[in-house]
Amino acid sequence: MGEPSREEYKIQSFDAETQQLLKTALKAPSLECTAACFETDGEYSVCQRSYSNCPRLMPSRCNTQDRNPGAVDLEKVANVIVDHSLQDCVFSKEAGRMCYAIIQAESKQAGQSVFRRGLLNRLQQEYQAREQLRARSLQGWVCYVTFICNIFDYLRVNNMPMMALVNPVYDCLFRLAQPDSLSKEEEVDCLVLQLHRVGEQLEKMNGQRMDELFVLIRDGFLLPTGLSSLAQLLLLEIVEFRAAGWKTTPAAHKYYYSEVSD
């Protein structure tokens, strides 16, 4: 196996007890292992094969005992994933995939939604304390925004994004577009990355708020303190990205990505 991609995550960073907790929560005999095959040579990766036929799972991991996600405390699992997401921005970018897999496994095996309820409750708690989180740890704040956008991207109700997450996600992005945030490249980078990921979905759910968000972004260019060159470039790119129907034109790709690489 080559070097891990950005989407791979070394699950060994969890302690042994937590690793076992996550393994049990993710196991389901017939679930497509979108996240169940997360231990391959110590790397978290994605596999589209069925759980039972996946060659990357050793026989010792394929026994039938403890496959029921309900065998573990799924509320604890939700807290473990959120806690780790707030500390590790690489993990927060892909944790939604793991959460989706656990929700599917629990629904299939137990017909319940303990994990989803615990996850949403914890997201709400962190959302309500978002200003304190930002003041305490800028990295933790950026990780939280990345995580909640990732969850919004993956979780569906009747094949539609969860309405309950629309305004919280918008509120987080509006916070990133405030003058004091636009002066920090980490927050500008997070704002642009999340708009690339979920901007089109959010606009379909509430176009008026997206218009208001982009007014803030455009106003950012008039800040008296000014923006860094990288922040200006990122914000110009996302304005053009939305104007082009949430797509990157070949000319824009060539211009912006060559500028960033330079």
Phi, psi and chi 1 to 4 in degrees:
 res  aa     phi    psi   chi1   chi2   chi3   chi4
   1 MET       -  140.1  178.8  175.3  -70.1      -
   2 GLY   -81.1 -164.8      -      -      -      -
   3 GLU   -64.6  141.7  -71.5  -63.4  -46.1      -
   4 PRO   -60.3  140.9  -20.8   31.8      -      -
   5 SER   -81.0  175.0   69.9      -      -      -
   6 ARG   -63.8  -23.8  -68.9 -179.7   63.2 -176.6
   7 GLU   -84.5   -6.0  -67.1 -172.5   -3.9      -
   8 GLU   -92.6  147.8  -68.1  175.2  -33.8      -
   9 TYR  -137.9  128.3 -178.6   77.0      -      -
  10 LYS   -76.9  105.4  -67.6 -171.5  178.0  -61.7
  11 ILE   -72.7  -11.4 -158.9  166.2      -      -
  12 GLN   -64.3  -10.6  -84.7   82.6   -6.2      -
  13 SER   -70.0  -16.7   60.8      -      -      -
  14 PHE   -80.8  153.5  -70.2   99.4      -      -
  15 ASP   -72.7  166.0   58.8   54.1      -      -
  16 ALA   -59.1  -40.9      -      -      -      -
  17 GLU   -63.2  -42.2 -179.8 -176.9   -4.8      -
  18 THR   -69.3  -38.3  -57.4      -      -      -
  19 GLN   -56.5  -46.2  -73.3 -174.7   41.7      -
  20 GLN   -65.7  -37.9 -172.0   56.8   46.9      -
  21 LEU   -60.5  -46.2 -169.3   70.6      -      -
  22 LEU   -68.1  -40.3  -68.2  172.3      -      -
  23 LYS   -58.9  -47.2  -71.5 -179.6 -167.4  178.4
  24 THR   -65.4  -40.5  -53.9      -      -      -
  25 ALA   -63.9  -31.9      -      -      -      -
  26 LEU   -85.5  -15.4  -76.2  162.3      -      -
  27 LYS   -76.2  135.9  -74.2  176.5 -178.4  174.8
  28 ALA  -159.9  127.3      -      -      -      -
  29 PRO   -56.2  -37.6  -24.6   33.6      -      -
  30 SER  -112.3    2.6   59.1      -      -      -
  31 LEU   -69.9  132.6  178.3   69.2      -      -
  32 GLU   -62.7  130.4  -76.5 -158.9  -19.5      -
  33 CYS   -86.1   61.3   54.5      -      -      -
  34 THR   -55.3  -34.9  -56.3      -      -      -
  35 ALA  -129.5   -6.4      -      -      -      -
  36 ALA   -66.4  -30.2      -      -      -      -
  37 CYS   -88.8   58.7  -61.5      -      -      -
  38 PHE   -98.2    5.5   63.3   84.7      -      -
  39 GLU  -123.3   97.7 -171.1 -176.2    9.4      -
  40 THR  -134.2  108.0   60.0      -      -      -
  41 ASP    53.3   34.1  -63.4  -30.1      -      -
  42 GLY    80.9   12.4      -      -      -      -
  43 GLU  -119.5  141.7  -65.9  165.9   -6.7      -
  44 TYR   -82.9  123.5  166.8   71.2      -      -
  45 SER  -145.4 -179.7   57.3      -      -      -
  46 VAL  -113.5  136.7 -178.1      -      -      -
  47 CYS  -134.3  132.2  175.3      -      -      -
  48 GLN   -96.8    1.0  -63.0  -58.9  -32.9      -
  49 ARG   -75.6  160.6  -60.0  177.2  179.0   87.7
  50 SER   -68.8  153.8   66.9      -      -      -
  51 TYR   -57.0  -45.2 -177.2   92.5      -      -
  52 SER   -69.8  -24.0   57.7      -      -      -
  53 ASN  -105.2    2.5  -64.5  -33.7      -      -
  54 CYS   -72.2  118.6 -179.4      -      -      -
  55 PRO   -71.3  -11.2   28.6  -35.5      -      -
  56 ARG   -86.0   -3.3  -70.6 -166.6  -83.1 -179.8
  57 LEU   -99.8  124.3  -73.6  177.1      -      -
  58 MET   -69.3  152.6  -60.9  -60.1  -68.5      -
  59 PRO   -53.0  -35.6  -26.9   35.0      -      -
  60 SER   -63.3  -22.4   61.9      -      -      -
  61 ARG   -92.4   -4.5  -61.3 -173.8 -168.8  120.8
  62 CYS  -103.5    9.2  -67.3      -      -      -
  63 ASN   -70.2  165.0   54.7   43.5      -      -
  64 THR   -87.8  -11.9   57.2      -      -      -
  65 GLN   -73.0  146.5   65.5 -178.6   25.5      -
  66 ASP    60.9   26.7  -64.6  -29.7      -      -
  67 ARG   -81.8  -18.3  -80.3 -173.3  177.0 -179.8
  68 ASN   -73.7  118.3 -174.8   -3.3      -      -
  69 PRO   -57.9  -27.2  -21.6   32.1      -      -
  70 GLY   -68.1   -7.2      -      -      -      -
  71 ALA   -74.6  -11.0      -      -      -      -
  72 VAL  -118.3  166.4  -61.6      -      -      -
  73 ASP   -79.1   97.7 -176.5  -16.2      -      -
  74 LEU   -71.9  -23.7  -69.4  174.7      -      -
  75 GLU   -68.4  -37.2 -172.2  168.9  -10.3      -
  76 LYS   -65.5  -39.9 -179.9  179.0  179.2 -179.0
  77 VAL   -59.8  -43.7  172.9      -      -      -
  78 ALA   -59.5  -43.2      -      -      -      -
  79 ASN   -67.2  -37.4  -77.5  -40.9      -      -
  80 VAL   -61.3  -45.4  164.0      -      -      -
  81 ILE   -66.6  -42.3  -68.1  174.5      -      -
  82 VAL   -64.9  -45.7  174.5      -      -      -
  83 ASP   -57.2  -45.1  -74.3  -19.1      -      -
  84 HIS   -69.5  -34.4 -151.4   72.1      -      -
  85 SER   -64.9  -33.5  -66.1      -      -      -
  86 LEU   -74.1  -16.6  -64.9 -178.8      -      -
  87 GLN  -102.8  -20.6  -61.6  167.9   13.8      -
  88 ASP  -134.3  106.0 -171.7  -31.3      -      -
  89 CYS   -69.6  -26.0  -76.5      -      -      -
  90 VAL   -65.9  -46.0  174.6      -      -      -
  91 PHE   -64.2  -41.0 -177.9   76.9      -      -
  92 SER   -62.2  -26.4   67.5      -      -      -
  93 LYS   -70.5  -23.7  -68.3  176.5 -177.7  177.2
  94 GLU  -120.5   -1.7  -63.5  -57.6  -33.6      -
  95 ALA   -64.3  -25.7      -      -      -      -
  96 GLY   -59.5  -35.3      -      -      -      -
  97 ARG   -64.2  -42.5 -173.3  175.1  -61.0  164.4
  98 MET   -65.6  -43.7 -177.2 -178.8  -71.8      -
  99 CYS   -61.9  -42.1  -68.1      -      -      -
 100 TYR   -59.4  -43.3  173.5   79.1      -      -
 101 ALA   -64.6  -40.7      -      -      -      -
 102 ILE   -66.4  -42.0  -65.6  173.3      -      -
 103 ILE   -60.2  -44.2  -70.9  169.6      -      -
 104 GLN   -64.5  -42.2  -66.6  -61.0  -55.7      -
 105 ALA   -63.6  -45.2      -      -      -      -
 106 GLU   -64.2  -42.3 -177.6 -170.9   15.8      -
 107 SER   -63.0  -41.4  176.4      -      -      -
 108 LYS   -70.8  -41.7 -172.4  174.9 -175.3   64.1
 109 GLN   -86.2  -38.8  -64.2  -69.6   69.8      -
 110 ALA  -118.7  -11.6      -      -      -      -
 111 GLY    64.7   27.1      -      -      -      -
 112 GLN  -122.6  178.3  -63.2  179.9  -11.8      -
 113 SER  -139.9   40.4   56.3      -      -      -
 114 VAL   -61.3  -45.0  173.7      -      -      -
 115 PHE   -64.2  -47.1  176.0   80.7      -      -
 116 ARG   -61.9  -42.0 -174.7  172.5   74.2  172.6
 117 ARG   -63.0  -44.3 -176.3  167.9   60.6 -110.2
 118 GLY   -64.1  -39.8      -      -      -      -
 119 LEU   -63.6  -47.7  175.6   66.0      -      -
 120 LEU   -67.3  -36.6  -66.0  176.4      -      -
 121 ASN   -63.3  -41.9  -75.2  -18.4      -      -
 122 ARG   -69.1  -38.2 -179.1   63.1 -168.8  -79.0
 123 LEU   -61.2  -39.7  -78.8  173.1      -      -
 124 GLN   -65.4  -41.6 -177.3  179.0   31.8      -
 125 GLN   -60.2  -45.7  -69.1  171.8   17.0      -
 126 GLU   -68.4  -34.5  -62.2  -62.2  -23.9      -
 127 TYR   -63.0  -44.0  165.6   77.5      -      -
 128 GLN   -66.0  -25.5  -69.0  172.1  -18.0      -
 129 ALA  -106.9   26.3      -      -      -      -
 130 ARG   -65.6  -35.3   60.5 -166.8 -178.0  -80.9
 131 GLU   -67.9  -39.5  -75.8  -62.9  -26.2      -
 132 GLN   -64.8  -39.6  -65.1   93.8  -47.5      -
 133 LEU   -62.5  -44.9  173.3   60.5      -      -
 134 ARG   -62.9  -41.1 -177.9  178.5 -180.0  -87.3
 135 ALA   -66.9  -33.1      -      -      -      -
 136 ARG   -79.8  -40.0 -175.5  172.0   66.0 -110.4
 137 SER  -155.0  109.9  168.0      -      -      -
 138 LEU   -63.3  -39.1 -170.4   62.9      -      -
 139 GLN   -64.0  -42.1  177.1 -179.3  -40.7      -
 140 GLY   -61.5  -39.1      -      -      -      -
 141 TRP   -64.4  -47.0  157.7 -117.0      -      -
 142 VAL   -62.3  -39.7  167.3      -      -      -
 143 CYS   -63.3  -40.4  -73.5      -      -      -
 144 TYR   -62.9  -46.8  173.3   73.1      -      -
 145 VAL   -60.9  -42.7  177.6      -      -      -
 146 THR   -60.3  -42.9  -58.9      -      -      -
 147 PHE   -67.0  -48.2 -178.8   62.3      -      -
 148 ILE   -65.9  -33.7 -166.6  173.3      -      -
 149 CYS   -68.6  -36.7  -71.5      -      -      -
 150 ASN   -64.7  -42.1 -164.8 -111.2      -      -
 151 ILE   -64.4  -44.0  -65.6  -62.0      -      -
 152 PHE   -58.5  -38.3  174.7   75.8      -      -
 153 ASP   -67.4  -35.3 -168.3   27.5      -      -
 154 TYR   -94.4  -39.1  -87.0   97.9      -      -
 155 LEU   -79.2  136.6  -93.1   57.7      -      -
 156 ARG  -132.8  148.8  -70.0  -73.1 -175.4  -87.5
 157 VAL  -125.8  116.7  176.0      -      -      -
 158 ASN    53.4   41.3  -62.4  -36.5      -      -
 159 ASN    64.6   21.4 -153.6   33.2      -      -
 160 MET  -123.2  150.4  -68.0  -73.0  -68.9      -
 161 PRO   -57.4  152.4  -22.5   33.3      -      -
 162 MET   -72.5  118.2  -67.5 -171.5   67.2      -
 163 MET   -59.3  -33.2  -79.4  -61.4  -59.4      -
 164 ALA   -63.3  -20.5      -      -      -      -
 165 LEU   -97.2  -10.8  -69.6  177.4      -      -
 166 VAL   -60.4  -54.8  172.5      -      -      -
 167 ASN   -68.4  -40.8  -78.8  -32.1      -      -
 168 PRO   -59.0  -40.6  -28.8   36.9      -      -
 169 VAL   -65.1  -45.6  169.4      -      -      -
 170 TYR   -58.3  -44.1  -99.2  123.9      -      -
 171 ASP   -60.8  -39.2  -70.6  -17.0      -      -
 172 CYS   -64.6  -42.9  -70.9      -      -      -
 173 LEU   -68.5  -37.2  -62.5 -178.6      -      -
 174 PHE   -61.7  -38.4  -92.9   73.9      -      -
 175 ARG   -63.8  -37.9 -176.1   63.2 -174.7   86.7
 176 LEU   -68.0  -19.9  -68.9  173.2      -      -
 177 ALA   -95.4    5.7      -      -      -      -
 178 GLN   -75.8  154.1  -62.9  -57.6  -47.5      -
 179 PRO   -51.9  -42.7  -29.3   36.7      -      -
 180 ASP   -69.6  -24.3   60.1  -27.4      -      -
 181 SER   -82.0  -37.9  -68.4      -      -      -
 182 LEU   -65.7  -17.2  -67.3  177.7      -      -
 183 SER   -81.6   -5.3   66.0      -      -      -
 184 LYS  -113.3  119.0  -63.2  179.0  173.5   62.8
 185 GLU   -61.3  -32.0  -71.3 -175.7   -6.6      -
 186 GLU   -61.5  -40.5  -56.8   98.4  -50.2      -
 187 GLU   -75.8  -37.1  -69.2 -174.6  -82.0      -
 188 VAL   -62.7  -44.5  173.9      -      -      -
 189 ASP   -59.9  -43.2 -174.0   56.9      -      -
 190 CYS   -63.2  -45.6 -179.3      -      -      -
 191 LEU   -55.5  -48.7  171.5   63.0      -      -
 192 VAL   -68.4  -42.0  170.8      -      -      -
 193 LEU   -61.9  -42.4  -75.2  173.7      -      -
 194 GLN   -71.6  -33.4  -58.5  -38.7  -48.6      -
 195 LEU   -67.4  -35.5  -77.3  170.9      -      -
 196 HIS   -61.3  -38.0  -90.0  -83.7      -      -
 197 ARG   -79.6  -47.9 -178.8  163.2 -159.2  159.0
 198 VAL  -124.3    4.7  -61.2      -      -      -
 199 GLY   -58.1  -45.4      -      -      -      -
 200 GLU   -63.6  -41.8 -175.0  173.1   12.8      -
 201 GLN   -63.7  -43.6  -63.5  178.0   61.8      -
 202 LEU   -62.7  -41.2  -76.7  171.2      -      -
 203 GLU   -63.4  -36.8 -175.5  163.7   41.5      -
 204 LYS   -65.8  -31.6  -71.5  177.2 -179.4  176.4
 205 MET   -81.5  -32.9  -55.9  -61.0  -73.3      -
 206 ASN  -158.3   88.9 -170.1  -28.8      -      -
 207 GLY   -68.1  -32.0      -      -      -      -
 208 GLN   -63.3  -42.8 -179.7  178.5  -15.2      -
 209 ARG   -67.1  -33.2  -70.0 -150.6   72.2 -175.9
 210 MET   -66.6  -40.4 -172.7   60.5   71.8      -
 211 ASP   -58.7  -44.3  -71.2  -20.8      -      -
 212 GLU   -64.9  -37.7  -66.6  168.0   -4.4      -
 213 LEU   -63.1  -41.8  176.7   59.8      -      -
 214 PHE   -74.8  -22.0  -89.0   78.9      -      -
 215 VAL   -64.3  -44.0  167.8      -      -      -
 216 LEU   -61.5  -42.5  -83.7 -179.7      -      -
 217 ILE   -63.1  -43.9  -70.1  173.2      -      -
 218 ARG   -66.3  -37.8  -69.0 -174.1  179.3   92.5
 219 ASP   -63.7  -24.4  -73.4  -11.7      -      -
 220 GLY   -60.5  -26.6      -      -      -      -
 221 PHE   -70.7  -14.1  -70.0  100.3      -      -
 222 LEU  -100.8    8.2  -55.1  176.3      -      -
 223 LEU   -58.8  136.0  -69.2  177.3      -      -
 224 PRO   -63.0  -32.0   20.0  -32.1      -      -
 225 THR   -78.5  -16.5   54.8      -      -      -
 226 GLY    79.1  160.1      -      -      -      -
 227 LEU  -105.4  154.6  -59.7  173.1      -      -
 228 SER   -67.6  162.3   70.1      -      -      -
 229 SER   -60.6  -40.7  -63.6      -      -      -
 230 LEU   -65.9  -42.4  178.1   58.3      -      -
 231 ALA   -62.1  -42.2      -      -      -      -
 232 GLN   -60.3  -44.1  -70.9 -177.1   33.9      -
 233 LEU   -63.1  -44.4 -166.4   68.9      -      -
 234 LEU   -63.6  -42.9  -69.3  171.0      -      -
 235 LEU   -70.1  -38.5  -66.1  179.6      -      -
 236 LEU   -61.0  -40.7  -81.5  171.3      -      -
 237 GLU   -63.5  -43.1 -170.9  -85.7  -25.0      -
 238 ILE   -71.6  -32.1 -161.8   61.5      -      -
 239 VAL   -62.9  -45.5  168.1      -      -      -
 240 GLU   -68.5  -35.6  -71.1 -163.2   15.7      -
 241 PHE   -60.5  -46.5 -176.6   71.5      -      -
 242 ARG   -67.3  -42.4 -175.5 -163.2 -178.9 -155.9
 243 ALA   -60.3  -28.0      -      -      -      -
 244 ALA   -90.0   17.4      -      -      -      -
 245 GLY    80.7   34.7      -      -      -      -
 246 TRP    60.6   41.3  -60.5  101.7      -      -
 247 LYS  -136.0  152.1  -65.5  179.3  176.4   63.0
 248 THR   -97.2  118.9  -59.2      -      -      -
 249 THR   -74.1  154.0   64.2      -      -      -
 250 PRO   -54.8  -40.3  -27.1   35.3      -      -
 251 ALA   -66.1  -41.5      -      -      -      -
 252 ALA   -66.4  -41.2      -      -      -      -
 253 HIS   -59.9  -46.1 -175.2  -83.4      -      -
 254 LYS   -63.1  -42.4 -178.7  177.9  179.2 -179.1
 255 TYR   -71.2  -54.9  174.2   75.0      -      -
 256 TYR   -69.7  -41.8  -72.6  109.0      -      -
 257 TYR   -75.4  -26.4  -71.6   91.3      -      -
 258 SER   -73.1  -34.6   64.5      -      -      -
 259 GLU   -67.0  -42.8  -72.7  -69.5  -38.8      -
 260 VAL   -64.2  -42.7  168.7      -      -      -
 261 SER   -66.7  -30.2   63.3      -      -      -
 262 ASP   -71.7      -  -69.8  -17.2      -      -
